Amino acid sequence: MSSEHLDTSLPLEYQSEQSRLNIFGFWIFLGAEIALFATLFATYFVLSGATAGGPDQLELFKIKDVMTETILLLVSSFTCGLAIFSMRNNNKKGLLLWFIVTLLLGAGFIYFELHEFIEYVHEGATLQTSGFLSGFFVLLGTHGLHVSMGILWGILLIYQLVKRGLTPVTSRKFFIISLYWHFLDVVWIFIFTFVYLGGLIK
């Protein structure tokens, strides 16, 4: 069948027609994700001044803790790039190594974010406290949920890679998850810049 024909002049993940269609479809999915996060950002900014007598950004945000989360996620984007570089060089061990490092960094990000949320709750800042905190927790919680789902997805792909080896199908799946991971890193840059830094200098 034509969909099974491999064009070896292209990178491994693009060699079959089915892979090219799947990657194109994932770009469309990311467009929907952009719309989702744009809505959450807009909601947060509308509610950011509605503290209802509760703590505001200046009282809550600790830039040192947020920097730790940011460094972990940005480094994970770099290691994810190294994983795809290894994949394109047909280096299965390199792909596995750098992708496992990527997931561990992502798990570290989730750990510190949960620690941050627990601290806020202990200070009386919960989802129900104010409009600002509702918008904040929903925006960051949605992003954190996406990262958590990416980690679980990545674990499944590692299992497939170990079982099936580096093929056009497994390489396509790793390339798609790399797009997803880089997208989440970009979203975090916006969160760090406009939510955290913007809240501290308002």
MDTraj code that builds the backbone (N, CA, C; nanometers):
import mdtraj as md
import numpy as np

residues = "MET SER SER GLU HIS LEU ASP THR SER LEU PRO LEU GLU TYR GLN SER GLU GLN SER ARG LEU ASN ILE PHE GLY PHE TRP ILE PHE LEU GLY ALA GLU ILE ALA LEU PHE ALA THR LEU PHE ALA THR TYR PHE VAL LEU SER GLY ALA THR ALA GLY GLY PRO ASP GLN LEU GLU LEU PHE LYS ILE LYS ASP VAL MET THR GLU THR ILE LEU LEU LEU VAL SER SER PHE THR CYS GLY LEU ALA ILE PHE SER MET ARG ASN ASN ASN LYS LYS GLY LEU LEU LEU TRP PHE ILE VAL THR LEU LEU LEU GLY ALA GLY PHE ILE TYR PHE GLU LEU HIS GLU PHE ILE GLU TYR VAL HIS GLU GLY ALA THR LEU GLN THR SER GLY PHE LEU SER GLY PHE PHE VAL LEU LEU GLY THR HIS GLY LEU HIS VAL SER MET GLY ILE LEU TRP GLY ILE LEU LEU ILE TYR GLN LEU VAL LYS ARG GLY LEU THR PRO VAL THR SER ARG LYS PHE PHE ILE ILE SER LEU TYR TRP HIS PHE LEU ASP VAL VAL TRP ILE PHE ILE PHE THR PHE VAL TYR LEU GLY GLY LEU ILE LYS".split()
xyz = np.array([
    [0.0844, -0.1194, 0.0000],
    [0.0000, 0.0000, 0.0000],
    [0.0874, 0.1237, 0.0000],
    [0.0351, 0.2317, -0.0593],
    [0.1146, 0.3538, -0.0711],
    [0.1467, 0.4147, 0.0637],
    [0.0555, 0.3946, 0.1624],
    [0.0785, 0.4514, 0.2946],
    [0.1953, 0.3849, 0.3656],
    [0.2358, 0.2645, 0.3177],
    [0.3461, 0.1933, 0.3802],
    [0.4785, 0.2208, 0.3098],
    [0.4740, 0.2930, 0.1993],
    [0.5975, 0.3243, 0.1280],
    [0.6819, 0.4198, 0.2108],
    [0.8104, 0.3905, 0.2216],
    [0.8999, 0.4740, 0.3011],
    [0.9880, 0.5578, 0.2089],
    [0.9899, 0.6885, 0.2352],
    [1.0778, 0.7791, 0.1623],
    [1.2016, 0.8011, 0.2477],
    [1.3066, 0.7261, 0.2200],
    [1.4259, 0.7289, 0.3044],
    [1.5077, 0.8560, 0.2913],
    [1.4663, 0.9458, 0.2006],
    [1.5358, 1.0746, 0.1900],
    [1.4919, 1.1697, 0.3014],
    [1.3849, 1.1342, 0.3736],
    [1.3311, 1.2174, 0.4804],
    [1.3760, 1.1653, 0.6166],
    [1.3685, 1.2492, 0.7214],
    [1.3960, 1.1994, 0.8568],
    [1.3051, 1.0810, 0.8897],
    [1.3503, 0.9936, 0.9785],
    [1.2812, 0.8680, 1.0067],
    [1.1332, 0.8884, 1.0385],
    [1.1023, 0.9918, 1.1173],
    [0.9637, 1.0115, 1.1606],
    [0.8720, 1.0609, 1.0487],
    [0.9307, 1.1052, 0.9368],
    [0.8509, 1.1559, 0.8245],
    [0.8493, 1.0597, 0.7046],
    [0.9069, 0.9427, 0.7192],
    [0.9287, 0.8573, 0.6019],
    [0.8010, 0.7948, 0.5452],
    [0.6995, 0.7717, 0.6274],
    [0.5747, 0.7151, 0.5756],
    [0.4687, 0.8237, 0.5650],
    [0.3776, 0.8035, 0.4713],
    [0.2681, 0.8997, 0.4526],
    [0.1810, 0.9080, 0.5776],
    [0.1580, 0.7928, 0.6417],
    [0.0768, 0.7917, 0.7635],
    [0.1413, 0.8758, 0.8732],
    [0.2728, 0.8659, 0.8861],
    [0.3427, 0.9450, 0.9871],
    [0.3305, 1.0938, 0.9581],
    [0.3438, 1.1310, 0.8328],
    [0.3321, 1.2729, 0.7967],
    [0.1923, 1.3251, 0.8278],
    [0.0912, 1.2432, 0.8008],
    [-0.0464, 1.2845, 0.8310],
    [-0.0691, 1.2949, 0.9814],
    [-0.0149, 1.2004, 1.0572],
    [-0.0305, 1.2047, 1.2030],
    [0.0366, 1.3273, 1.2631],
    [0.1553, 1.3604, 1.2133],
    [0.2266, 1.4784, 1.2640],
    [0.1491, 1.6057, 1.2294],
    [0.0973, 1.6125, 1.1074],
    [0.0160, 1.7278, 1.0682],
    [-0.1080, 1.7386, 1.1573],
    [-0.1714, 1.6239, 1.1846],
    [-0.2883, 1.6243, 1.2720],
    [-0.2550, 1.6718, 1.4120],
    [-0.1343, 1.6385, 1.4595],
    [-0.0969, 1.6824, 1.5942],
    [-0.0737, 1.8328, 1.5987],
    [-0.0242, 1.8891, 1.4898],
    [-0.0107, 2.0349, 1.4841],
    [-0.1480, 2.1008, 1.4974],
    [-0.2494, 2.0406, 1.4356],
    [-0.3859, 2.0932, 1.4484],
    [-0.4329, 2.0836, 1.5940],
    [-0.4020, 1.9703, 1.6577],
    [-0.4356, 1.9538, 1.7992],
    [-0.3694, 2.0623, 1.8844],
    [-0.2426, 2.0923, 1.8552],
    [-0.1733, 2.1966, 1.9311],
    [-0.2398, 2.3323, 1.9116],
    [-0.2991, 2.3536, 1.7936],
    [-0.3733, 2.4771, 1.7718],
    [-0.4903, 2.4883, 1.8682],
    [-0.5599, 2.3766, 1.8924],
    [-0.6693, 2.3757, 1.9894],
    [-0.6164, 2.3991, 2.1310],
    [-0.4994, 2.3441, 2.1608],
    [-0.4387, 2.3657, 2.2923],
    [-0.4003, 2.5122, 2.3130],
    [-0.3551, 2.5755, 2.2076],
    [-0.3230, 2.7189, 2.2158],
    [-0.4488, 2.7976, 2.2508],
    [-0.5610, 2.7620, 2.1872],
    [-0.6876, 2.8293, 2.2161],
    [-0.7286, 2.8078, 2.3616],
    [-0.7085, 2.6848, 2.4121],
    [-0.7420, 2.6554, 2.5515],
    [-0.6611, 2.7424, 2.6466],
    [-0.5294, 2.7445, 2.6292],
    [-0.4451, 2.8206, 2.7212],
    [-0.4648, 2.9715, 2.7044],
    [-0.4937, 3.0166, 2.5829],
    [-0.5221, 3.1591, 2.5627],
    [-0.6457, 3.1992, 2.6430],
    [-0.7453, 3.1114, 2.6460],
    [-0.8667, 3.1383, 2.7246],
    [-0.8349, 3.1428, 2.8736],
    [-0.7528, 3.0491, 2.9202],
    [-0.7166, 3.0455, 3.0622],
    [-0.6333, 3.1680, 3.1013],
    [-0.5415, 3.2098, 3.0131],
    [-0.4637, 3.3311, 3.0400],
    [-0.5553, 3.4524, 3.0477],
    [-0.6473, 3.4637, 2.9520],
    [-0.7387, 3.5781, 2.9507],
    [-0.8230, 3.5812, 3.0777],
    [-0.8708, 3.4646, 3.1202],
    [-0.9499, 3.4572, 3.2437],
    [-0.8675, 3.4998, 3.3638],
    [-0.7429, 3.4522, 3.3688],
    [-0.6561, 3.4892, 3.4808],
    [-0.6344, 3.6399, 3.4857],
    [-0.6034, 3.6999, 3.3722],
    [-0.5746, 3.8440, 3.3716],
    [-0.6971, 3.9264, 3.4093],
    [-0.8153, 3.8817, 3.3710],
    [-0.9378, 3.9513, 3.4103],
    [-0.9573, 3.9443, 3.5615],
    [-0.9217, 3.8306, 3.6209],
    [-0.9459, 3.8087, 3.7640],
    [-0.8258, 3.8420, 3.8518],
    [-0.7126, 3.8774, 3.7926],
    [-0.5883, 3.8897, 3.8701],
    [-0.5941, 3.9974, 3.9788],
    [-0.6796, 4.0966, 3.9615],
    [-0.6908, 4.2004, 4.0640],
    [-0.8005, 4.1749, 4.1650],
    [-0.8763, 4.0685, 4.1458],
    [-0.9900, 4.0380, 4.2338],
    [-0.9437, 3.9494, 4.3486],
    [-0.8800, 4.0098, 4.4482],
    [-0.8243, 3.9315, 4.5593],
    [-0.9237, 3.9101, 4.6735],
    [-1.0328, 3.9865, 4.6750],
    [-1.1397, 3.9704, 4.7760],
    [-1.0846, 3.9736, 4.9185],
    [-0.9833, 4.0557, 4.9416],
    [-0.9243, 4.0667, 5.0742],
    [-0.8255, 3.9570, 5.1079],
    [-0.8087, 3.8626, 5.0170],
    [-0.7134, 3.7546, 5.0403],
    [-0.5739, 3.7935, 4.9938],
    [-0.4785, 3.7026, 5.0021],
    [-0.3411, 3.7341, 4.9599],
    [-0.3337, 3.7627, 4.8106],
    [-0.2436, 3.8565, 4.7749],
    [-0.2236, 3.8875, 4.6334],
    [-0.0905, 3.8295, 4.5860],
    [-0.0523, 3.8643, 4.4631],
    [0.0691, 3.8092, 4.4040],
    [0.1938, 3.8422, 4.4849],
    [0.2030, 3.9665, 4.5315],
    [0.3225, 4.0089, 4.6052],
    [0.3383, 3.9321, 4.7362],
    [0.2269, 3.8959, 4.7969],
    [0.2326, 3.8223, 4.9227],
    [0.2636, 3.6738, 4.9023],
    [0.2241, 3.6197, 4.7881],
    [0.2356, 3.4755, 4.7668],
    [0.3611, 3.4324, 4.6926],
    [0.3881, 3.4977, 4.5808],
    [0.4905, 3.4474, 4.4887],
    [0.6304, 3.4574, 4.5471],
    [0.7051, 3.3477, 4.5374],
    [0.8449, 3.3422, 4.5811],
    [0.9281, 3.3094, 4.4582],
    [0.9984, 3.4093, 4.4071],
    [1.0653, 3.3951, 4.2778],
    [1.1711, 3.2850, 4.2796],
    [1.2331, 3.2597, 4.3953],
    [1.3351, 3.1547, 4.4033],
    [1.2743, 3.0179, 4.3711],
    [1.1573, 2.9896, 4.4298],
    [1.0919, 2.8611, 4.4055],
    [1.0481, 2.8481, 4.2601],
    [0.9961, 2.9572, 4.2059],
    [0.9480, 2.9546, 4.0670],
    [1.0656, 2.9378, 3.9711],
    [1.1807, 2.9955, 4.0036],
    [1.2989, 2.9808, 3.9192],
    [1.3428, 2.8345, 3.9132],
    [1.3321, 2.7637, 4.0254],
    [1.3674, 2.6217, 4.0266],
    [1.2806, 2.5443, 3.9284],
    [1.1498, 2.5689, 3.9338],
    [1.0573, 2.5032, 3.8409],
    [1.0917, 2.5385, 3.6967],
    [1.1211, 2.6650, 3.6739],
    [1.1494, 2.7123, 3.5383],
    [1.2753, 2.6482, 3.4820],
    [1.3804, 2.6421, 3.5630],
    [1.5059, 2.5816, 3.5176],
    [1.4852, 2.4343, 3.4837],
    [1.4130, 2.3636, 3.5697],
    [1.3879, 2.2213, 3.5445],
    [1.3161, 2.2000, 3.4117],
    [1.2135, 2.2814, 3.3858],
    [1.1350, 2.2608, 3.2643],
    [1.2126, 2.3030, 3.1395],
    [1.2880, 2.4128, 3.1503],
    [1.3639, 2.4573, 3.0334],
    [1.4776, 2.3603, 3.0006],
    [1.5427, 2.3075, 3.1026],
    [1.6474, 2.2080, 3.0779],
    [1.5861, 2.0821, 3.0161],
    [1.4643, 2.0477, 3.0602],
    [1.3978, 1.9295, 3.0038],
    [1.3685, 1.9495, 2.8555],
    [1.3435, 2.0723, 2.8146],
    [1.3216, 2.0997, 2.6719],
    [1.4500, 2.0762, 2.5936],
    [1.5638, 2.1140, 2.6535],
    [1.6940, 2.0923, 2.5896],
    [1.7244, 1.9433, 2.5773],
    [1.7022, 1.8673, 2.6861],
    [1.7298, 1.7241, 2.6820],
    [1.6339, 1.6522, 2.5867],
    [1.5116, 1.7039, 2.5749],
    [1.4176, 1.6471, 2.4782],
    [1.4706, 1.6672, 2.3357],
    [1.5287, 1.7841, 2.3121],
    [1.5906, 1.8087, 2.1821],
    [1.7064, 1.7146, 2.1551],
    [1.7862, 1.6865, 2.2592],
    [1.8966, 1.5913, 2.2444],
    [1.8442, 1.4503, 2.2143],
    [1.7299, 1.4158, 2.2744],
    [1.6699, 1.2846, 2.2481],
    [1.6305, 1.2718, 2.1009],
    [1.5687, 1.3762, 2.0448],
    [1.5281, 1.3722, 1.9045],
    [1.6510, 1.3746, 1.8128],
    [1.7538, 1.4472, 1.8527],
    [1.8786, 1.4472, 1.7759],
    [1.9370, 1.3067, 1.7706],
    [1.9358, 1.2374, 1.8855],
    [1.9853, 1.0992, 1.8900],
    [1.8998, 1.0091, 1.8029],
    [1.7702, 1.0295, 1.8082],
    [1.6796, 0.9479, 1.7269],
    [1.7105, 0.9629, 1.5788],
    [1.7337, 1.0850, 1.5354],
    [1.7605, 1.1089, 1.3930],
    [1.8968, 1.0565, 1.3506],
    [1.9816, 1.0283, 1.4493],
    [2.1098, 0.9655, 1.4192],
    [2.1051, 0.8155, 1.4432],
    [1.9815, 0.7643, 1.4546],
    [1.9598, 0.6202, 1.4722],
    [2.0276, 0.5663, 1.5977],
    [2.0316, 0.6511, 1.7008],
    [2.0979, 0.6147, 1.8259],
    [1.9896, 0.5856, 1.9302],
    [1.9491, 0.4608, 1.9375],
    [1.8416, 0.4217, 2.0289],
    [1.8797, 0.4461, 2.1749],
    [2.0027, 0.4120, 2.2116],
    [2.0465, 0.4311, 2.3501],
    [2.0461, 0.5788, 2.3887],
    [2.0923, 0.6640, 2.2959],
    [2.0913, 0.8073, 2.3229],
    [1.9502, 0.8603, 2.3380],
    [1.8598, 0.8122, 2.2515],
    [1.7193, 0.8526, 2.2619],
    [1.6625, 0.8130, 2.3969],
    [1.6858, 0.6899, 2.4384],
    [1.6349, 0.6432, 2.5672],
    [1.6921, 0.7248, 2.6832],
    [1.8227, 0.7440, 2.6812],
    [1.8891, 0.8162, 2.7903],
    [1.8334, 0.9570, 2.8056],
    [1.8344, 1.0325, 2.6957],
    [1.7940, 1.1730, 2.7053],
    [1.6439, 1.1893, 2.7294],
    [1.5667, 1.0926, 2.6814],
    [1.4233, 1.1034, 2.7054],
    [1.3895, 1.0692, 2.8501],
    [1.4598, 0.9716, 2.9066],
    [1.4393, 0.9411, 3.0487],
    [1.4785, 1.0610, 3.1343],
    [1.5900, 1.1265, 3.1009],
    [1.6308, 1.2481, 3.1730],
    [1.5225, 1.3549, 3.1607],
    [1.4655, 1.3683, 3.0415],
    [1.3586, 1.4658, 3.0193],
    [1.2408, 1.4401, 3.1121],
    [1.1991, 1.3150, 3.1214],
    [1.0846, 1.2808, 3.2065],
    [1.1171, 1.3012, 3.3544],
    [1.2400, 1.2715, 3.3952],
    [1.2791, 1.2937, 3.5349],
    [1.2771, 1.4427, 3.5688],
    [1.3228, 1.5254, 3.4761],
    [1.3177, 1.6702, 3.4985],
    [1.1729, 1.7182, 3.5057],
    [1.0883, 1.6611, 3.4199],
    [0.9469, 1.6948, 3.4248],
    [0.8842, 1.6550, 3.5576],
    [0.9230, 1.5370, 3.6078],
    [0.8724, 1.4926, 3.7377],
    [0.9203, 1.5853, 3.8496],
    [1.0446, 1.6339, 3.8392],
    [1.0952, 1.7304, 3.9365],
    [1.0152, 1.8595, 3.9335],
    [0.9805, 1.9037, 3.8136],
    [0.8966, 2.0234, 3.8000],
    [0.7636, 2.0043, 3.8713],
    [0.6986, 1.8906, 3.8493],
    [0.5693, 1.8632, 3.9130],
    [0.5838, 1.8600, 4.0651],
    [0.6918, 1.7998, 4.1132],
    [0.7147, 1.7935, 4.2579],
    [0.7217, 1.9333, 4.3183],
    [0.8006, 2.0226, 4.2585],
    [0.8160, 2.1569, 4.3142],
    [0.6886, 2.2396, 4.2975],
    [0.6136, 2.2145, 4.1898],
    [0.4885, 2.2873, 4.1728],
    [0.3860, 2.2452, 4.2784],
    [0.3776, 2.1167, 4.3051],
    [0.2872, 2.0694, 4.4092],
    [0.3281, 2.1246, 4.5460],
    [0.4583, 2.1286, 4.5703],
    [0.5088, 2.1854, 4.6962],
    [0.4683, 2.3329, 4.7061],
    [0.4770, 2.4042, 4.5956],
    [0.4375, 2.5455, 4.5931],
    [0.2885, 2.5589, 4.6251],
    [0.2059, 2.4778, 4.5625],
    [0.0611, 2.4845, 4.5860],
    [0.0268, 2.4537, 4.7313],
    [0.0936, 2.3542, 4.7899],
    [0.0675, 2.3173, 4.9296],
    [0.1026, 2.4336, 5.0221],
    [0.2123, 2.5017, 4.9927],
    [0.2506, 2.6186, 5.0728],
    [0.1443, 2.7270, 5.0651],
    [0.0928, 2.7510, 4.9444],
    [-0.0108, 2.8526, 4.9276],
    [-0.1352, 2.8179, 5.0087],
    [-0.1742, 2.6906, 5.0043],
    [-0.2941, 2.6473, 5.0790],
    [-0.2728, 2.6668, 5.2283],
    [-0.1535, 2.6387, 5.2780],
    [-0.1239, 2.6578, 5.4199],
    [-0.1284, 2.8052, 5.4589],
    [-0.1056, 2.8926, 5.3618],
    [-0.1128, 3.0362, 5.3871],
    [-0.2546, 3.0908, 5.3665],
    [-0.3490, 3.0023, 5.3449],
    [-0.4878, 3.0448, 5.3294],
    [-0.5257, 3.0816, 5.1878],
    [-0.4429, 3.0476, 5.0912],
    [-0.4696, 3.0798, 4.9506],
    [-0.5189, 2.9542, 4.8800],
    [-0.6509, 2.9425, 4.8644],
    [-0.7091, 2.8264, 4.7992],
    [-0.7878, 2.8694, 4.6757],
    [-0.8384, 2.7726, 4.6047],
    [-0.9168, 2.7985, 4.4841],
    [-1.0395, 2.8838, 4.5148],
    [-1.0957, 2.8688, 4.6353],
    [-1.2180, 2.9397, 4.6719],
    [-1.1935, 3.0754, 4.7351],
    [-1.0677, 3.1100, 4.7616],
    [-1.0387, 3.2337, 4.8350],
    [-1.0759, 3.3592, 4.7571],
    [-1.0425, 3.3616, 4.6286],
    [-1.0677, 3.4814, 4.5484],
    [-1.0685, 3.4473, 4.4003],
    [-1.1158, 3.5438, 4.3217],
    [-1.1133, 3.5269, 4.1769],
    [-0.9710, 3.5124, 4.1249],
    [-0.8792, 3.5912, 4.1812],
    [-0.7381, 3.5826, 4.1406],
    [-0.6845, 3.4416, 4.1590],
    [-0.7100, 3.3833, 4.2768],
    [-0.6559, 3.2506, 4.3051],
    [-0.7277, 3.1427, 4.2239],
    [-0.8556, 3.1619, 4.1958],
    [-0.9263, 3.0664, 4.1101],
    [-0.8623, 3.0625, 3.9713],
    [-0.8406, 3.1818, 3.9136],
    [-0.7780, 3.1889, 3.7820],
    [-0.6366, 3.1342, 3.7832],
    [-0.5639, 3.1630, 3.8907],
    [-0.4252, 3.1177, 3.9028],
    [-0.4165, 2.9654, 3.9105],
    [-0.4934, 2.9066, 4.0016],
    [-0.4852, 2.7617, 4.0207],
    [-0.5363, 2.6853, 3.8987],
    [-0.6387, 2.7371, 3.8320],
    [-0.6897, 2.6678, 3.7137],
    [-0.5877, 2.6735, 3.6006],
    [-0.5254, 2.7893, 3.5790],
    [-0.4247, 2.8029, 3.4737],
    [-0.3049, 2.7125, 3.5013],
    [-0.2474, 2.7244, 3.6203],
    [-0.1281, 2.6443, 3.6498],
    [-0.1613, 2.4969, 3.6677],
    [-0.2793, 2.4688, 3.7230],
    [-0.3190, 2.3297, 3.7386],
    [-0.3386, 2.2605, 3.6051],
    [-0.3951, 2.3333, 3.5080],
    [-0.4136, 2.2760, 3.3747],
    [-0.2788, 2.2474, 3.3098],
    [-0.1851, 2.3414, 3.3239],
    [-0.0515, 2.3192, 3.2694],
    [0.0162, 2.2012, 3.3385],
    [0.0076, 2.1958, 3.4712],
    [0.0691, 2.0859, 3.5453],
    [0.0087, 1.9515, 3.5091],
    [-0.1228, 1.9502, 3.4866],
    [-0.1893, 1.8261, 3.4444],
    [-0.1369, 1.7815, 3.3083],
    [-0.1161, 1.8775, 3.2181],
    [-0.0610, 1.8448, 3.0864],
    [0.0798, 1.7851, 3.0986],
    [0.1612, 1.8427, 3.1867],
    [0.2963, 1.7891, 3.2062],
    [0.2896, 1.6473, 3.2623],
    [0.2004, 1.6257, 3.3590],
    [0.1847, 1.4924, 3.4184],
    [0.1407, 1.3903, 3.3141],
    [0.0468, 1.4304, 3.2283],
    [0.0018, 1.3418, 3.1215],
    [0.1158, 1.3130, 3.0239],
    [0.2003, 1.4149, 2.9989],
    [0.3154, 1.3954, 2.9114],
    [0.4134, 1.2942, 2.9687],
    [0.4310, 1.2962, 3.1019],
    [0.5215, 1.2004, 3.1658],
    [0.4679, 1.0584, 3.1507],
    [0.3389, 1.0403, 3.1761],
    [0.2786, 0.9065, 3.1615],
    [0.2850, 0.8592, 3.0167],
    [0.2553, 0.9483, 2.9252],
    [0.2639, 0.9181, 2.7820],
    [0.4058, 0.8760, 2.7455],
    [0.5036, 0.9508, 2.7969],
    [0.6433, 0.9209, 2.7680],
    [0.6859, 0.7845, 2.8196],
    [0.6367, 0.7471, 2.9378],
    [0.6698, 0.6154, 2.9935],
    [0.6186, 0.5042, 2.9011],
    [0.4977, 0.5224, 2.8492],
    [0.4421, 0.4231, 2.7556],
    [0.5260, 0.4149, 2.6283],
    [0.5737, 0.5300, 2.5804],
    [0.6550, 0.5290, 2.4586],
    [0.7901, 0.4618, 2.4827],
    [0.8469, 0.4811, 2.6000],
    [0.9735, 0.4136, 2.6323],
    [0.9540, 0.2619, 2.6275],
    [0.8422, 0.2153, 2.6822],
    [0.8113, 0.0722, 2.6778],
    [0.8022, 0.0234, 2.5330],
    [0.7343, 0.1015, 2.4473],
    [0.7221, 0.0633, 2.3065],
    [0.8582, 0.0609, 2.2368],
    [0.9420, 0.1592, 2.2698],
    [1.0738, 0.1651, 2.2076],
    [1.1583, 0.0442, 2.2459],
    [1.1550, 0.0074, 2.3728],
    [1.2322, -0.1080, 2.4193],
    [1.1805, -0.2364, 2.3537],
    [1.0484, -0.2457, 2.3379],
    [0.9876, -0.3674, 2.2839],
    [1.0016, -0.3779, 2.1320],
    [0.9830, -0.2649, 2.0608],
    [0.9750, -0.2685, 1.9146],
    [1.0982, -0.2125, 1.8439],
    [1.1813, -0.1392, 1.9169],
    [1.2987, -0.0792, 1.8551],
    [1.2666, 0.0538, 1.7873],
    [1.3671, 0.1090, 1.7233],
    [1.3531, 0.2387, 1.6573],
    [1.3025, 0.2165, 1.5149],
    [1.1777, 0.2462, 1.4920],
    [1.1135, 0.2268, 1.3620],
    [1.0494, 0.3583, 1.3184],
    [1.0021, 0.3682, 1.1934],
    [0.9297, 0.4892, 1.1533],
    [0.8103, 0.5199, 1.2440],
    [0.7444, 0.4155, 1.2958],
    [0.6277, 0.4361, 1.3825],
    [0.6698, 0.4886, 1.5197],
    [0.7672, 0.4217, 1.5838],
    [0.8086, 0.4686, 1.7165],
    [0.8763, 0.6046, 1.7077],
    [0.9519, 0.6301, 1.6017],
    [1.0169, 0.7609, 1.5874],
    [0.9132, 0.8708, 1.5685],
    [0.8066, 0.8402, 1.4948],
    [0.6994, 0.9394, 1.4786],
    [0.6351, 0.9728, 1.6129],
    [0.6137, 0.8695, 1.6952],
    [0.5516, 0.8924, 1.8260],
    [0.6413, 0.9774, 1.9158],
    [0.7722, 0.9523, 1.9120],
    [0.8636, 1.0331, 1.9932],
    [0.8716, 1.1767, 1.9408],
    [0.8664, 1.1932, 1.8098],
    [0.8695, 1.3282, 1.7545],
    [0.7448, 1.4057, 1.7958],
    [0.6303, 1.3389, 1.7939],
    [0.5048, 1.4049, 1.8319],
    [0.5070, 1.4449, 1.9790],
    [0.5547, 1.3551, 2.0665],
    [0.5588, 1.3926, 2.2071],
    [0.6600, 1.5042, 2.2314],
    [0.7648, 1.5113, 2.1482],
    [0.8606, 1.6221, 2.1628],
    [0.7943, 1.7547, 2.1278],
    [0.7072, 1.7568, 2.0274],
    [0.6311, 1.8781, 1.9954],
    [0.5450, 1.9190, 2.1142],
    [0.4796, 1.8211, 2.1741],
    [0.3934, 1.8443, 2.2905],
    [0.4753, 1.9018, 2.4064],
    [0.5922, 1.8432, 2.4303],
    [0.6762, 1.8860, 2.5433],
    [0.7274, 2.0290, 2.5222],
    [0.7729, 2.0583, 2.4012],
    [0.8209, 2.1943, 2.3739],
    [0.7070, 2.2954, 2.3850],
    [0.5881, 2.2560, 2.3433],
    [0.4711, 2.3435, 2.3567],
    [0.4467, 2.3781, 2.5035],
    [0.4533, 2.2780, 2.5912],
    [0.4316, 2.3034, 2.7334],
    [0.5401, 2.3935, 2.7911],
    [0.6619, 2.3817, 2.7418],
    [0.7698, 2.4702, 2.7857],
    [0.7413, 2.6141, 2.7443],
    [0.6917, 2.6331, 2.6229],
    [0.6574, 2.7682, 2.5765],
    [0.5454, 2.8264, 2.6622],
    [0.4442, 2.7458, 2.6921],
    [0.3350, 2.7925, 2.7782],
    [0.3903, 2.8346, 2.9141],
    [0.4844, 2.7568, 2.9671],
    [0.5413, 2.7914, 3.0976],
    [0.6189, 2.9233, 3.0919],
    [0.6880, 2.9477, 2.9835],
    [0.7588, 3.0755, 2.9697],
    [0.6605, 3.1921, 2.9802],
    [0.5438, 3.1768, 2.9185],
    [0.4411, 3.2805, 2.9291],
    [0.3892, 3.2915, 3.0726],
    [0.3706, 3.1771, 3.1393],
    [0.3257, 3.1796, 3.2789],
    [0.4295, 3.2485, 3.3666],
    [0.5543, 3.2098, 3.3512],
    [0.6617, 3.2691, 3.4316],
    [0.6722, 3.4196, 3.4091],
    [0.6636, 3.4604, 3.2815],
    [0.6821, 3.6019, 3.2483],
    [0.5634, 3.6882, 3.2892],
    [0.4437, 3.6445, 3.2500],
    [0.3273, 3.7315, 3.2670],
    [0.2509, 3.7086, 3.3972],
    [0.2561, 3.5877, 3.4513],
    [0.1857, 3.5615, 3.5770],
    [0.2772, 3.5916, 3.6956],
    [0.3952, 3.5279, 3.6992],
    [0.4823, 3.5458, 3.8139],
    [0.5559, 3.6798, 3.8125],
    [0.6368, 3.7024, 3.7081],
    [0.7099, 3.8291, 3.7035],
    [0.6156, 3.9473, 3.6940],
    [0.5122, 3.9354, 3.6119],
    [0.4141, 4.0429, 3.6005],
    [0.3450, 4.0704, 3.7327],
    [0.3186, 3.9648, 3.8109],
    [0.2545, 3.9838, 3.9408],
    [0.3451, 4.0476, 4.0422],
    [0.4758, 4.0240, 4.0309],
    [0.5697, 4.0786, 4.1300],
    [0.6060, 4.2244, 4.1030],
    [0.5854, 4.2714, 3.9789],
    [0.6238, 4.4104, 3.9468],
    [0.5026, 4.4975, 3.9194],
    [0.3834, 4.4461, 3.9489],
    [0.2628, 4.5237, 3.9187],
    [0.2523, 4.6465, 4.0082],
])
top = md.Topology()
chain = top.add_chain()
for i, resn in enumerate(residues, 1):
    res = top.add_residue(resn, chain, resSeq=i)
    for name in ("N", "CA", "C"):
        top.add_atom(name, md.element.get_by_symbol(name[0]), res)
traj = md.Trajectory(xyz[None], top)
